Amino acid sequence: MKRGLLEALLGFAIGLLAMLVMQQFLGRRNNLRAGDGWHKVELILKSIDENYVDSVDHRKVTDAVAAAALSALDPHSVYMLPRTLEASEEDLAGNFDGIGIQFNVPNDTAVVIEVIPGGPSEKIGLQPGDRLIKVDTTVIAGVQFPQDSMVRRMKGKAGTQVTVTVQRGDETIPFEITRGKIPTHSVDAAFMVDDTTGYIRLSKFSRTTAQEFLTSGAGLLASGMNRLILDLRNNSGGFLDQALMLSNMFLHEGDPIVYMEGLHREREDFKADGNGLLQDIKLNVLINESTASSSEILAGALQDNGRATIVGRRSFGKGLVQEPFYFNDGSGMRITVARFYTPSGRCIQKPYTEDYDYEILMRYDTGEMVSADSMRVEDGGILPDVFVPIDTTRAGDFYIGCNRKATTMRFASEYFDGHREELLEIDSYDALLDYLDGAGLDRKFLDFARREDRLVPTAAEWVRDKDYIMTQVYALVGRYSPLGDNAYYHLFLKTDDTFKAAEKI
């Protein structure tokens, strides 16, 4: 009896001790004094080091902290890992290391669209229409190979070699290519629309933009241009100095271009010097909801100085000055340090709303994409002088099906396979139009759509959408000719409402 009581008392004592120890552990408070400034962040990282259950990957945690900190500032301050930073800067540098081709992937196989003149691929004999089958020993055709992975495998340091195997007709041909420096272009197209009107499409503001634009502008002047339609639609911006140089080409001495100002940056004004080549050219500028940053600076400067008529829809609204900072591990960040203002004092930057990332989609809901009355200056961006609504009429099943299945692109690729020699002999836009008009492409395209994708339009659908769909077909086939992107964009202007509106001004 005594022994049983003793065991019970001993068990109770051990349980009480364990409960007291547990209470002490669960009730432990590590009180840390955060203080002001960034001290809390330092304490968090120090506490992780001293207390975390496993070993800590310092680089991984640091990258996460950096990305989170910058994302809390504004939508455009950003931290970039080495690979992301390299890709971002390469896109604007004006050149990159690679083999020198442009390609599309119409049907799970990459097809060469352009072989860049003077590049490694041209020198060794690659041609438009070649299908890319393998890069070194890796099969990239017919296996759902990601397009960005194709690009990475073909890129590489100048001087290194890569073997690219292509299908050309019935032949399979391996090409050993020595990579080199490949120029990138920001002027996508430059041509005369008629005897006096020139057209330039600008895709970004890279390190070479001003020089490219000067060369293109001089060529069009020599061809008789006295009016220019400058297309900045979908131009996401780039280097500020290039936007300033382009503005300078059109503005007169002393004309204000833009100014910037921030809490830690005093106001800085930029003005034209009056030495521009195109000061006396009549000018219309095309913009849309994807016209951003440096392209908005250019459009705003031309508009506020009464130098150009702006045509289209309200631009994106990115007017932030971002300075780059680099770390010795190859990563970097861009921090917003000021805002851009047009000469009249309009802030280009749109408000930071809760739905900032979806603001463009919200323009559809508010009716802004179809009605000029829905645009407001306080919403940021550049407002057009001539509003052109988005075309919402082409939404039939046949049109949607062709876009979803890339039917037009795949047809153009197949057509080129059977007519390579004819297309490669075309040397002028008029000759291309004559060829396309006589090729019976509408019937051939409808046969292809029915055979390959089981798509057949109703009579009403074809009447409504024929011009637009066949313009796509003409442009995609014409791109395979030596005229390349000039033919592609020139042909598309036929059904371009914004261009047509500018042409009438």
Secondary structure, 3 states (H helix, E strand, C coil): CHHHHHHHHHHHHHHHHHHHHHHHHHCCCCCCCCCCCCHHHHHHHHHHHHHCCCCCCHHHHHHHHHHHHHHCCCCCCEEECHHHHHHHHHHHHCEEEECCEEEECCCCCEEEEEECCCCHHHHHCCCCCCEEEEECCEECCCCCCCHHHHHHHHCCCCCCEEEEEEEECCEEEEEEEECEEEECCCEEEEEECCCCEEEEEECCECCCHHHHHHHHHHHHHHCCCCEEEEECCCCCCECHHHHHHHHHHHCCCCCEEEEEEECCEEEEEEECCCCCCCCCCEEEEEECCCCCCHHHHHHHHHHHCCCCEEEECCCCCCCEEEEEEECCCCCEEEEEEEEEECCCCCECCCCCCCCHHHHHHHHHHHCCCCCHHHCCHHHCCCCCCEECCCCCCCCCHHHHHHHHCCHHHHHHHHHHHHCHHHHHCCCCHHHHHHHHHCCCHHHHHHHHHHHHHCCCCCHHHHHHHHHHHHHHHHHHHHCCCCCHHHHHHHHHHHHCHHHHHHHCC
